[in-house]
Every structure is written in structure tokens, then in C-alpha cells.
Amino acid sequence: MKRRTYLPFYVPDIGEEEVEAVREVLLSGWITTGPVTESFERKITELVGAKFALAVNSCTAGLHLALLALGVGPGDEVIIPSFTFAATANVVLHVGAKPVFADIKEDSLTLDPKDVERKITKRTKVIIPVHFAGFPADMDDLLGIKVKKGIFIVEDAAHALGSVYEGIPIGSIGDITVFSFHAVKNLTTAEGGMITTDNPVLNERMRVLSLHGLTRDAWLRYRANGASSYQVIRAGYKYNMPDVLAAIGLAQLRKFKANQRKRKILARRYLEGLKGIPGLKLPPVPRDPLMVHAWHLFVIRITEGTEISRDEFVSQLSEFRIGTSIHFQPLHLEPLYRKTLGTKEDSLPVTEKVGKEVVSLPFYPRLSEEDQDYVMESIKKILIGVKV
Ligand SMILES: *Cc1c(COP(=O)(O)O)cnc(C)c1O
């Protein structure tokens, strides 16, 4: 039986806790960046084990600030995967530097350190690994390259709040790490991001740039005897996170552990239930017990062993009223980068192959086991003709 209502690809876990937290801030008399944002920042430093955290209004803004703080600009190159969201590449263009795309590894779908080494030139200033779907990238290998060549590592951790690499939480490994709290990420503030670092100089630079280039947080000026003045020292940006959104973040943090546990259980159910289907490739599971997968996404691959293409599979799932998403279309084949960077087909073989195979299934703490079973039965019906 096909369901009549549509099963969405994603539903955020927003409940009365978030509504109450927002209500409190809205009626408090202070709704933009202030004490609630500060407290959210502190909680994130505790969660990821970083010295500093700076809340911003998106991960994209955070990545932009990271590159600015590291002094990346015209003439510099930044190595990134092509298998990522547009933001990872766009911020490199924003600072006037050149994105250089490296391939990913077939197993983890994260940056291939060997290809990164091949792409390094004298102009390489930063490497931006993406912890795809929450699976940690090969940080040891990338840090090894960094040590040899004096290159900075900025982690695009949009999928990786809660990920742990060899016992160390993502957020305290690279020079700078940036998380996303966009509506579909595993912790949300509707829109938002968080930058973490252990480096006080970088932290201070990013903080100044995040709020108009002023030397002091605006909210200090409004405190009881806050007659203190400020100086404008940079042409900064308007990237701060308001207290209203930080309140959502704090409420989300209180149930983060429980939600991550639910994700793990749902991932196990998918891994078990979709085992052994010809041509369906399941996502990698870390073998190292010191590695934690944040399971932000559950991405399967429709490979050559099947009779139908990925696109056909997606449209058939949609006939079963099941929402899906594609993470990601290879960036180097998008018109913008072809035009500005001259990138072409047949340059990143794994990315190009995988880009045609990936499908992200409905996957979120509020997904019921019944709905998940329906997804799995529908997939079997499509791929091996099993009656539902
Ligand atoms: C979502 C996402 C971003 C952008 O996050 P925003 O908070 O929407 O700016 C960047 N990189 C990756 C890999 C993402 O998935």
C-alpha cells in the first residue's frame, strides 16, 4: 500500500522547549546578541572541547570569517572537496582566492589526502575538509600535510556536531572549525553557525569582523553602566547570532545527546534492513571504536548493479510519497566554477561517479520506525520487486 501523505525528507525536532525558550527571550527586553548567545557559545566549547566559540548567523558566514582571519586573499589557493555544498567554494571566491577541487575517497566520501597532496602548490594556504554526513575526514593525514607545508586547516563541520575523530571531538582539531545550525542540520537555530578555535588571536579577529569591525560587543554598551565607547578598526560584517536564535540552540543542546542516540538507532535499522540489496551501497560505518559518526545524513548509493538510474530511483520513491535529497552534486561541474575556474568533466573520477549515485533518505529523530519500515519496503519494491 502506498501512503497518501508525503513523508518529508526532513522534519526539525522543534517542540515546546524551543517555543518556551524563544518566548522568554522575546519578552526579556533584549533580543539580539547578548547573554543567551554568550551562554550558547560557552556550552559549545564544553561540548567540542575548544577554547573559544563564536556564534554567527550561518556556517557560510563562519567559513568566510575563518578565511579572512587567516589572511587568505587574492593569489592564494584553498583546497576543498568538489563533493560539498556551494558555500564551501563560494567563501573562497568571496575573499578573492582560488578554490582548488580535490577528489574524495570511495569508502568515506571525505577528502582524499593523496589527491590533496597532488593539488598542493606554493600558493596553497588552506585545506577545508568536509566531514561528509558526519563521518570524520582523515584528520591525521591532513594534519601531516599541514605540518610539512605550513598550511592551515579549516574544517567545514556543517554535518559534524557530535562527530569524534580518534577520541577527539570535531571542533578542537583543525585551526578553525565551523558548524552549521541551518534548519536541516542535526542541531538547528533555524539559521546559524558556530566557529570554534583554540587560537585567541584568530578568535579575536573573527569576533571583531563578525560585528561591523567594532572593538567591543555591542551589547556591552547597553549594560547598566555601559557608557563605554568602541572603535571601528575593520570594515567588518554583520554576522552575529541574535539571542532569540541562540535560545533555540540552547534548547536543542539539552536534547542533543538523546537525539544523536535516536539517529544512531535509526542508522542501525537502515543498515540492517537494507543489507544485501544488489546495487544498493550502504554508507560507511567507522571501524575504529574511538570514531563517532554524527549521522547527520543517511546517504545510500544506487550503483551499477541496479537496473535503474539514481534519478529514476528518486522519482519512483517520490511516487511512493517519500521525500529524498541529493548530497551532493559535484561543484566543479556547476556553471559558475566551470566559467570562473575552467573546471571540467573527467577531472575528479570518484566525485563524478559518486555524484551520480547518492541519495539521502528520510532521516531524523522524529522519523517513526513505521515510516522508516515503509521507506525500506518501498526501496525493496523498487530495486528487487519485493511485494510490500
Ligand atoms: C549546510 C552546509 C553549509 C552551509 O551552512 P549554512 O549554515 O547554511 O551557511 C556548508 N557546508 C556544508 C557541507 C553544508 O552541508
The ligand as an SDF file (V2000), in Angstrom:
LIG
                    3D

 15 15  0  0  0  0  0  0  0  0999 V2000
   24.7390   23.2840    5.1000 C   0  0  0  0  0  0  0  0  0  0  0  0
   26.1470   23.3160    4.6780 C   0  0  0  0  0  0  0  0  0  0  0  0
   26.8890   24.5150    4.6780 C   0  0  0  0  0  0  0  0  0  0  0  0
   26.2690   25.8510    4.8790 C   0  0  0  0  0  0  0  0  0  0  0  0
   25.6750   26.0250    6.1150 O   0  0  0  0  0  0  0  0  0  0  0  0
   24.8180   27.3460    6.3690 P   0  0  0  0  0  0  0  0  0  0  0  0
   24.6600   27.3670    7.8560 O   0  0  0  0  0  0  0  0  0  0  0  0
   23.5090   27.1570    5.6540 O   0  0  0  0  0  0  0  0  0  0  0  0
   25.5760   28.5020    5.8660 O   0  0  0  0  0  0  0  0  0  0  0  0
   28.2420   24.4470    4.3940 C   0  0  0  0  0  0  0  0  0  0  0  0
   28.8390   23.2790    4.1050 N   0  0  0  0  0  0  0  0  0  0  0  0
   28.1640   22.1180    4.0700 C   0  0  0  0  0  0  0  0  0  0  0  0
   28.9030   20.8570    3.7650 C   0  0  0  0  0  0  0  0  0  0  0  0
   26.7910   22.1070    4.3300 C   0  0  0  0  0  0  0  0  0  0  0  0
   26.1090   20.9500    4.2550 O   0  0  0  0  0  0  0  0  0  0  0  0
  1  2  1  0
  2  3  1  0
  2 14  2  0
  3  4  1  0
  3 10  2  0
  4  5  1  0
  5  6  1  0
  6  7  2  0
  6  8  1  0
  6  9  1  0
 10 11  1  0
 11 12  2  0
 12 13  1  0
 12 14  1  0
 14 15  1  0
M  END
$$$$
